[in-house]
Amino acid sequence: MSAAALMLLAWTFEIVLSWPGWLYRRIGHPVGWFGALVSVCDGKLNRKGWSHQARYAAGVACTLACIGVAISIAIGLVFILPQTWWGYALEGLIASALIASRSLYAHVDAVARPLAGGDLEAARKAVSMIVGRNPDQLHETGVARAGLESLAENTSDGVIAPLFWGAIAGLPGLAGYKAINTLDSMIGHRNAEYAAFGGFAARVDDIANLVPARLTGLLISAASLKPSAFGVMLRDARHHRSPNAGWPEAAVAAGLGVRLSGPRFYGSHMSDEPWLNRDARDPDPTDMTRGLALYRRAMALAAISLAMVVAGSAI
């Protein structure tokens, strides 16, 4: 089975089955297991008394070791699983745990529903699960903006990027990417605690997402059925603080006809971010529902594209 076919199978399993709640309660989740490994490295190697150079070197060692562990385990699984239909099915089931299209939809929908129903407190609580900013200072527009930005960025990080690297290098490629992305989410922060130790992990994540983020932006722009969305994405994506997140976020902003990003609070710190699609209106609660519909169309286009890759490789 080709790597692309394996990803199509794994994605199908993820959409149909997701990661069962009963299994999570018993054994947790593979990403959580990896996160525990990163936490151990963080606790052992990220020493406040060390110099910036020493902490950076320790972060490099932690990052490479953790990625190596993830890829090695994946290679071992591929090696021991038989090349039979049930072996491929089991490999697809394992890979499905590292794709997050269904859980992403559920998390954003958990924000959209109470927001549309006028329950701002419930929407704030739900959005706090998917963004890093302080939800207590967000009004309806702020919650809708945060939810749409999270949907856009995680469409790339949680769906398209895993599928992209999995289609290139199979389960080891998928596992390696998830390791990189998890490291970035845990230690790749621009603050005093992690600027040195997590700097290398953040840079590796930027590199790993260069192509997937732009593919995600193209898929969302195409799914919006607005030719202008491509122009807005190309114009505004480079203004984002991230070299990658601006692409899907600008595409969502243009596709829905709203403005995203802009100034926001992270804890007590005010971050003066530039607007994406700045001349458009602010998002409202109904735009989150529209955003989820746009997400479904983009995922359909992604599935068709992946199926075409599979068909092409079979010729």
N, C-alpha and C positions, 0 to 999 in steps of 0.2 A: 504494500500500500504506500502511495506517495505521501510525503509530508503534508501537502495541501489537502489530500483526501482525508488524512487523519484529523486535520483541523476541522474540516467540514463535519466529520462524524462527531468529534468532541463537542463542537458547538451545538449540534443537534441534541446531544445528550444533555448539555447544560441548559438549553431552552426547555426541554421536556421535563427533566428531572431536577435540575439545580443541585444544590448540596442539601440533602434532606436534614430537616431540623433534628430528627431523632439521632442521626449520625453525628451531627455537630455536638449535641449534648453529651454523647458518649466519648467521642475521641477528638473533638475540636475540628479544625480545618487545616489543610496543608500550609496555607499562608500564615496561619497562626503559629504553627510549629516552627516555620522559618523565622517568624518574628521573635520567637523565644530565643533562637540562636543569635540573632542580631542583638537582642537585649543583653545576653551574656557577654558578647564581645564588647558592647558599649560599656558595660559595667567594669570589665577587666582592663580595657585599653584606653578609655577616654579619661585620662587623668588631668584634673584641673591644674595641678602643679607643674605639668610638663610645658615645654615651649611650644609655640605654634608649629614649628617644623616637626617636632617629635609627635605631636598629636596628629598632624596631617599624615605622617608616615604610618602611624598606628592605624589611622582610618583607611589608608590604602591597603594595608595588610588585612584588616577586617573585611573590607569590601571584596577583595580578590578571593579571600578564603571562603567567605559565605557564598559568593557566586559559584566558586569551584565546587563546594559541597552540593549545591542544588543541581548543577549540571552533571556531576558524577553520579548522584542518585538516579537521575533521569536516564543516563546512559546505562546504568546497571539494570534498570527496569526494562529498557528496550532489549538489552542483551538476554535477559532471562525469560522474557515473554516469547512464546512460540509464534512463528509466522503462520498462524491459522486464523480463521474467522473469529474465534473466541479470544485469541491473543490480541488481535487488533481491537476487538470490542473492549477488552479490559484496558488496553492502552488508551483508547478513546475516553473511557470513563475516568481514568486517572487525569488525563489532560483536561477534561471538562471542568474539574475543580479549580483550574487556573484561569478560567474565562468568566467574566462577570456581567454579561449582558442582561440576564434576568434579574439579578440582585440589584443592579444599577437602576433598572426601571422601577423596581419595587421601592427602593429608597427615595427616589425622586417623586414617585406617585404618593408616598407617605407624606410628602410636603405639599403636593399640589391639592390633594383632597381637602384637608382641613383649611387650607388657605382659600380655596374656592368657596368653602362653606362658612367663611367668616371667623373661623377659630384661629386667631393669630397666635395665641400662646402655644397651641398644639403644633402649628406650622413652625414656629420658632424652635420648639423642642426637636422636631423632626429634622429641620435643616442643620441644627447643631451637630447631628450625627455624620454629616457629609461635608461640612466646611470648617475652616479654622477660625473664622471671625466670630466676634461676640454677638450672639443672636439677640440678646436683650436690647440692643440698640437698633434693631432692624424693624422697620415698619413693613407694610404689605409689599411695597415696591422693593425694599431691600431684601426681603425673604425671596420674592420671585426672582430677583436678579441673582442672588446667591445660588438658588436652586438650579437656574438655567446654566450658570457658569460651571457648576459642579457636573451637571449632565453633559455639557460639552467636553470638558477636560477629561472626564472619566470614560466617555465614549472612546477616546483615544487610548488612555492608559489602561482601561479595564477590558476593552473588547478588541479594537482594531490592532493595537500594538501586539498583544499576545498572539492573535491570529497571524499577524504578519511574520513575526519571528518563528512561530510554530510552523508556518507554511514553508519557511526557508530551511529550518533545521530540526523539524519534528519536535518530539517531546523535550529533548535537551535544550533546543532553542527557546521553547515556551517557558520551561523552568528557569532558564538563565535570565530571560527578560523579567519574569515575575520576581526573581531574586533582586534584580537591579531596581525595579520599581518599589519593592518593599523597603529596601535599604534607603532609597531616597525619601520615602514617606516617613521613615523613622529617624534617620540621622542627617538627612540632606537639608537642614534648616540653616537660614542665614541669621544666626544669633550667636551670642558669646559661647554657648555650650557646644555648638556643633559646627560653627564656621570652619574650624580647622579639621576636626575629626570627620565631619561629613562632607567636606568640600569635594573630595574625589568621587564619592558616591553620587553627589548631585551632578557632577560633570558627566559621569558615565551615563546617568539617566537621561541627561539632555541629548547625548549622542544617540542613545538607543531609540529615542522618540523622534528624531529628526524627520525620518521618512513617514512613520505612522501618523504623526500629527498632521502632516500635510495631506496625506491620503484621507484622513478623517474629515478635514476641512473640505476637500473636494467632494466627498460623499454627501456631506450635509448640504453643501451648496447645491449639488445636483438634485438632492431630494427635496429641496425647497421649491424647485421649479421656477426660481427667480434668476434670470441671467445676471442681474445686478449683484447677486450675492457673491459671485466670484470676484468681481471688482472690489467690493468692500473688503472681502477677506484679504486680497492681495495688498490693498492700501493700508489696512489697519493692523494686521497680524503682527507686523514688525514693531509696533509701538508697545506691545504688551511686555511686562517685566520678564516673562518667560520666553525663551526662544521657540517654544513649541505650543504652549497653551493658547496663545493668541489665535492660532489658525482655526481650531474648531470653535472657539468662543466667538470670533469675528464672523464665522460662517453662520452660527446660530443667531447672532444678533441681526445679521442681514436677512437671514431666512425668515425670521419672525417680525422684522421691521421694528426692532427695539434697540435701545442702547444698553451695553453691558460694560463691565469693569468699572472704571471711575473710582473716586476716593472712597475708602472704607477703613474701618477700624479692625485691627488685629489685637485683641486684648484692649489695652489702653492706648496703643500706638495708632496714630492716624497715618495711613499710607495714601499718598496722593497719586493714584494710578490714572493713566489716560483713559479716555472713553473709547469704546469700540462702537462704530456706527453712531458717532456722537450727535448727529443731527436728528436722529429718530427719537421717538417718545420713550418714556420709562416703561418697563414691563409691568403688567398688572396680573392678578391671580389667574385670569383666563389664559395668559400666555404660557403658563406652565403646562396646562393641558395641551395647548398647541405645540409646545416644545416636545412633549412626549410623543405626539403624533409625528412630528418631524423626525424624532429619533427612530421610530418604528420604520419609517420609509427609508431612512439612511441605512438601517440594519438590513432591510430587504435588498437594497442595492449592494451592500457588502456581501450578502449571501450569494446573490447572483454572480457577482464578480469572482468570488472564491470558487463557485461551481464551474465557472468558465475556465479558471486556471486548472481545476481538476480535469475537466474535459480535454483541455489543450494538452496536458501532460500525458493523457492516455492515448493520444493519437500517435 
